[in-house]
Each structure stands twice: as C-alpha cells, then as structure tokens.
Amino acid sequence: MTGGIARVFALACALGLASLPALAARVVDPATARQAIENPNAAARDADLSALAARGRATELAARLELFAHDATLTDVAQEWLLDRGLHALARLEPTRESRAIVARLASRAPVVYTRVDPDHGDRATPLYDAGATARFVLRSWDRNDARATAQAELEANLTQPVDRYGQHAVEDDRDPVLEGIAEAFRVAPLSELAAQRPAVSAALAQGQRVDALALILAERFANPALFDLIFDNAGEQTALAAIPAATRALDASSALTALTRASRRPDVGSAAVLEIGRLAKRDPDALAFLFDALVDPRIAPSAAAALGRVADPAVSAEVGQRLSQARSEKERRLLVLALRLDANPAARSELEQFANSGVGSPKLQKEVRQWLAR
C-alpha cells in the first residue's frame, strides 16, 4: 500500500468511515471541488435538471438522478454535487410513486467525497456533499407536506382525525415528519376551523395522549387559560417550557400569573416559570407579591430572588433591603443578597452597602458582599 493510499485509509478510519470502502472515501480541497462542478459537462447536466424541475417533472428528474449516480463519465465531486442539487429541486415538487422509490434508494447512499474543515477547529474532514442525507431530507419534506395537506382538508371538514393521528405518531416516533405537518396545519388554519378541535385536544391531553404541541398551538391562538392549565398539568417538559413565555404573550396579566403559578409547582419547569413571573412583576403588583412570598419556598426561592433582582425597580430594591436587615437566617440573607446583586438599580447597591456596614451575617457572607462592592 502506497503512502498516499495509507493516509486516506487512516483518515477514513479516524473519521469512523470503516463501513465505507477504504478507497471510496476521498478528501479534496475546496479549489479542486470548485473546478469539478464548473466543468462544462457538469454544468450542462445541471441545466438539464433545472429544466425538468421547472416543468414539474418529478419522475423524470428522479430518474435522471439515478442515472447520474452510476455515471462513470462524471467525477465523484460532480456526481455528488448534481445529486445534491437535483434532490433539493425534487423537494419542491409534488412527488410521484416512481420519484419516491428512487429517492428512497438514494437515501442509503453514503458520502464518498470529503473536505477538510478549518484547521483551527481540528484536523478533521467532513462530507463535501451527502446525497444520502439530502435524500432523507426530501422524503421527510414530502411526508410533512402530505400530512399538512391531509390535516388541512380534515380541519376544513371539522374532523378530529388529525388529533388521533398526531397522538399515534408521537408515541411511535416524536420526530416523525407527520407530526410537523399536522402541527403546521393547526398553526395556519382559521380559528373557525380549530374550534371543533379544542374539545378533542383537551380530552386527549387529559387522558395522557402526547398531543402537547397541538394543545399549545390552540392555547396560544385562542388565548385559552384552561388549555394552558391542562398543558402545565399534563404536558411533557419541552412543551411546558415552551408554554411559559407563550402564556405571557397570549393571556392577560392576571390569567398569565395564574397559569405560571401552576407551572411553578412542577419540579422540571418551576424555576423557568418563576423567572417568567419576574417579567410580569414589572407591571403587575400581584406577580411581585408572588415573588416575595416565594422566597420562603425552598424549591423556587433562588429563582424568586433572581426574578426580583431583574425587576430593577428602586421600590423593590428598598423592600429587599428592608427584608435583608430583618432576616433571621443565613439562608434568607443569602437569597436577599442575591436579589440585590442582580439588581442593576443604584438603590440596590446602596442597600448592599448598608448591609455591609451593619456587620450582620456570617463573616463569609460579609466578605463576599464587600468583594462584590469593590468591583
């Protein structure tokens, strides 16, 4: 084995490419790749693909790509480039049975041409083009578009099958493109068409079905406090986190506080909910009262202190400072000091200076406060 071939083989193994034929994985520099795709032969074939795409000829376009995949007159770089461009063009067309079958075959294609990334990021190589990955993207796009169109027709007919289908696919694979398509249909449908879906989604969510994302879309679009309550009671962590800022956007201050208070009881999203209540507290006295009350709750007290610090109101700074002067425990003092340290108001710094001058608290806490004031 020559030195050059040995280096290619070693690189392939280092990249985890042992499953590929050793000599099929080639590393090229960007200039060489550019010359390959600017070749008149490659350019002419690219124009042919563009013409087929412009006429919406999905079957012929896919068939041409399959021919290119086995065309020995093309360099490997030009071949991969043409496949990638043609597949992206196919993603914008209505699929046919034949084009689906061809793209499915191309989806198993492994990359054969690599290029080196910036040496500053490590001496590694990545696929220059990955036709197999692009083919898988096309299949997902087609499936998503089909699911969206089907769901839109069902929503227009006031049918609730999209909810059932969403729950089924979410159990099987929560990355299924069908889920994305159904969700897109819910996002763009007129509210009049979604009205019939609210009871179905609410019932499914209450029964533990994984229709969280649909519930959040409806909760926000209808500004529905009851749906937000269901989400915070039943949805998974990812949806519950997304629902926290959505509640502030969609609901009035009072309803948002009620929903976020509910979310604050969850161990997984409680901290995020309390920080969001801090945003409400800048204009809602009830939200501000919640944060002060939460300082005695061990679960969310640190988040409440952080939220109070971000209110950035001199009156709040003064209240925190007064509580700090009356605090009985080191733990309580630390929470209140945290709130003042996060507060950008000059009033907060004054309160910390008063605390430092008082000498109250442990020597360690006093030292930390003085160090912070000295910055």
N, C-alpha and C positions, 0 to 999 in steps of 0.2 A: 504494500500500500504506500503510495507516494505521500510526501509530507503534506501537500495541499489537500489531498483526499482525507488524510488522517485528521487534519484540522477541522474540516467540515463535519466529519463523523463525530469528533469530540464535541463540537458545538451543538450538534443535534442532540446528543445525549445530555449535555448540560442543560439544554432547554426543555428536557422532558419529551423529546421527539423520538424516543426509541421505537414507538409504534409505527413511524414512517420508514419507508425505505431509506437507508442512510444516504444514498447518492441523490435522492429526490429533493432533499431539503437544501436549497441553495441560498446563499447570502449575497445580496447585491447592494451596491451603493446607490444613493438617490440619482446620481447623474446617469448611471447605466440604465436605471429603470426609466428615466425620462426619455432617453434615446429609444428605448424599446417601444414605448407607446406612441412616440412621434413618427414611427416607421410608416411609410405610405400604405403598406399592406394592412397594418392595424387600423390606421385612420379610415381607410375605405370600408373596412368591416364595421367599424363603429358607426359610420354614416348609415350603413345598411340597417343596423339595429335601431338607430334613431328613426329611420323612415318607417319601419314596422311598428314601432311604439306609437308614432304619430297617427298611424292608421288604426290603432287599437287591435292589432293582430297578435293577440297573446299566444295562440298556439304556434304560429309561425316563428314568433320571436323566441319562444322557449325552445323550439326545435333547432333553431339556428344556434342557440347557446350550447345545446348538447353536441352539435357538430363541432363547434369551436373547442369544446372540452377534450376532443380527441383529434384535433387538427395538428398534425406533425409539422406543418409548414409555419406554424406560429411559434414564436419564442415563448418560454414559460411565463415571462413577465407580461407580454402582450396578451397571452391567453387568459391569465388571471385578471388582468385589467378589463378585458372585454366581458368576461363572465360577470364581474362585479358591476359594471355599468349596465349591462343588459338586465341583470336581476333587479337592480334598483328601478329600471324602467318598467319591468313587469309588475312591481309592487303597486304602481299607479294604474294598472289596467284591471279590468274585470277578468277573473281567472276562468279558464275552461278546464274540463276534466283532464285533457291532454297536458295543458301547461302545468297543472298541479302535479301530475305524475312526474313530469320532467324535473320540476323544481325540487320535488321530494327526493329524486335520485341525486341531484346536485348537492342536496343538504348534507350528504355523508362525505362530501369531498374534503380532504384535508389540505391545508395550505402547503404549498411547495416552494414559495419564494419568500425570503425573509430579508429584512434590512436591519442595520444596527441603529439603536436609539442613541440619543445624546450620550457620549461617553461620561459626561458629568453625572449621569444617572445610573451608571454601571455599564460594564461591557456586555450588553445583552443584545439579543436580536428578537424582533417581533415580526409577525407576518406582514409582508408588504400589502397583500390583498388576501382576504379569506372568503373565497366564494361560497364555501360551505356555510359559514356563519351568515353571510348575506342571504343565502337561500332560506335558511331557517327564519331569518327576519321577514322575508317575503311571505312565507307560509303563515307566520303569526299575523302579519298585516292583513292577509286575506281572511283568516279566521276571525279577526277582530271586526273587520268591515262587514262580514256576513252576519256576525252576531248583532252588530249595531242595527243593520237593516232589518233583520228579523224582529228585534225588540221594538224598533220604531213602529213597525206595522202592527205589532200586538198592542202597543200602547195606544195607538190611534183607535184600535177596536175595543179599548177598555178591558183587555185581557190581562190576567195576572201571571201568565206563564213565565214571563221574564224573571219574576221573583223566585219561582220554584227552580228554574234552570240555574239562576245565579247561585242559590244555596247548594245545589247539587255539584256544580263545577268547583265551588270554593272548597268543598270537602275533598274532592278528588285532587285538585291542584290549584293553590291560591295564586299561581302565576299564569293561569290559563288565559289566553287572549280573549276567550268568550266573555270572561268577567269584564275585561276592559271595554269590549264592545257594548255590553249591556249597560255598564255604567255611563258610557258616553251618550247612549240613547236617553238615559234618565237626566243627564245634565242639560240636554238641549231641547227636550220635549216641552211643549206648552204646559203650564200649570194645570190647565183644564184636563189634560190627558193624564196627569200624575195623580189627580185627586183619588182615582179608584185604586191606586197602588198603595196609598198610605195605610189602610187597614191591613192589607196583605203583608206589607213590610213590617209593621208593628207586631203583628201576630207571629211572624216568622222569627223575628229577633227575640221576642219574649220567650219563644219555645227553644231558643238556643241555636237556631239556624244561623249560618255565617253569612248574613246579608248586611253586615255592618256598614259597608261602603254605600249601599243603596239607602240605608237609613240616614246616613249623614248627608247625602245629597238632598234627600227630601226635607230633613230637619232644617237645613240651611235655606233651601229655596222657599219653603213655606214659613220660615221663621217660627217653627213649632216647638214650644218648650217641652211638651210631652214627649216628643221624639228625642230631644236631647236627653231627657231624663232616662229614657229607655237605653240610649246609647251608653250613658255613663253607668248604668246598672248592668248591662249585658254585653257590650261590645268588647272586642279584643283591645289590647294595649295600643296598637298602632292607630286604630280608628278613634279610640278615646282621646289619644293625644291630639289627633287632627281636629277633633270636635271642640277642643278647648278654645283656640282662637276663633273657630267658626261660631261658637256661641256668642262671643263678644261682638262679632261682626253682625250677626243676624238678629239678635234679641235686644230688647230694651235693657237698660242697666239693671233694673230690679229682677227681671227674668233671667238675665245672664248670671247675676250673682247667685240666684237660687240654683241654677244648673251647675255652676262652678263649685258651689259649696258641696253639692252632691258628689262631684268629681273629686273633691279634696279628700273624701273618705276612702278613696281607692289607694292601696299601697303603691301601685305601679305608676299612677299619674297624679297623685295627690300634690306633689311638690310643684309640678307644672301648673296645676290648677290654681294653687295659691299665688304663684308668681303672676298669673294672668289676672287674678283678683287685684293684684297691685296696680295693674293698668286701670282697672275700674275705679280704684280708690282715689285716683287723681281728680275725679269729678263726682264720686258717689260716697257720701258720708257712711252709708251702711256697709259698703265694702271696706272702708277704712276701719270701722268698728270691728268687722270680722277679723282683720289682720291683727289688731291689738289683742282681741280675745284669743286668737290662735297662738299667741306667744306662750300660753300655758299648756299647749298640746304638744307632747314630745315628738309626735310623728311629723308635724309640719311647722314646728316653731322656728327652725332655722330658715325655712323658706319664707315664713311670715316676716321675720326680721329683715331678710334680704329685700322682700317686696316693699316693706316700709321705707327702707333706705332709698329705693328708687322712686318713691312718690315725690321727693325733692320739694317739700313744702316747709317753710320755716315753722309753721304752726305744728306740723308733725314732728319736726326736729325738737321743738320745745317739749312736746309731750313725751317723746322718747327720753329726752334728757331728764325730765322730772321723774319718770319711772326708774331711770338708772340711779338717781340719787336716793330713791326709796327702796331699791332692790335688796332682798334679804339673802340671796344665794349667789354663789359664784357663777352657776349656770345661767341664772337670769341676767346677771350683769354682762356676761359674755354675749348673750343674744342681743342685748340693747346696744352694746358697744359695736357689734357687727352692723346693726342698723345705721348707727351714726357714721361709721367708717364708709359705708356705701352711699351715704347721702352727700350729694355734691353741694348742698347749700352751705354758705359760710356759717349759718346758725348751727349746723351740726358740728362743725369744728369747734365753735365756741363751747358747746355742751361737752365735748370731749376734753377740752382744756379745763373746764370746771371740774370734771371728774378726776382728771389727773392731779389737779391742785388739792382736791379733797383728801387724797390718800386712801380713799375707801377701796376695798377689794384686795385681792391677793397681790403680793409683790410681783408675781409673774405677769398678771394682767396689767398692773400699773406700768411695768416696764414695756410691755407690748404697745400700750397706748402712747407712752412717751416717744417710743421709737417711731411710731406711725406719725405723730405730730411733728417730729423733727425732719420729716422728708420734705 
